[in-house]
Amino acid sequence: MRRRQFLARVFYGLVAFVFAWLGIRRRKENSVTPESPFDRVVIECYNNHADYSPGIYLHGADGGGPACLGLAREAAHCMRAGEPADSAAGLCGYLFTQLGPEVTSGGGLSLWDAPRPRSDGSVDWQAYCSWNVDLVLVNVDRLTAECFVSPAAAKSPNKTFAGRLTGLKFDG
């Protein structure tokens, strides 16, 4: 009898450990570093075939790029899986309804040309959005969003990874 109780406790302890480990891992995957020295961000939708949408420029977001990861999650229902341009249009429409027309007329929400990949398919994100603009990349095939924040000074122009969201729920 004691052996059964001992084995049951060990089993339940292992189950609790696995669930705790999975919870920590999931939080790390969906973690966001809340710091950005800027309040400007470009949100770019793309797919696994290197098709890019026009960039959505947002000025005045609370906290820059990391705050916009939350916007990507909230707007996901307006986006279409596998379709970068449609997803960007849905995201832009969502932002317009949330922020109001005065933000658009004041230049706080606008569209940028789509990035132009190099011959090897890569994009020079530093050239696409300057050192003082954060970047959020939304992969419409993987249903993920990644944020890269700008440094506080132009002397170090490389953006750094700040957070990732997985499991976005697109309607399309």
Secondary structure as GFF3:
##gff-version 3
##sequence-region A 1 172
A	DSSP	alpha_helix	2	29	.	.	.	ID=ss1
A	DSSP	beta_strand	40	46	.	.	.	ID=ss2
A	DSSP	beta_strand	55	59	.	.	.	ID=ss3
A	DSSP	alpha_helix	65	75	.	.	.	ID=ss4
A	DSSP	three_ten_helix	76	78	.	.	.	ID=ss5
A	DSSP	alpha_helix	84	99	.	.	.	ID=ss6
A	DSSP	alpha_helix	101	105	.	.	.	ID=ss7
A	DSSP	beta_strand	109	112	.	.	.	ID=ss8
A	DSSP	alpha_helix	125	128	.	.	.	ID=ss9
A	DSSP	beta_strand	134	139	.	.	.	ID=ss10
A	DSSP	beta_strand	144	149	.	.	.	ID=ss11
A	DSSP	beta_strand	160	165	.	.	.	ID=ss12
###
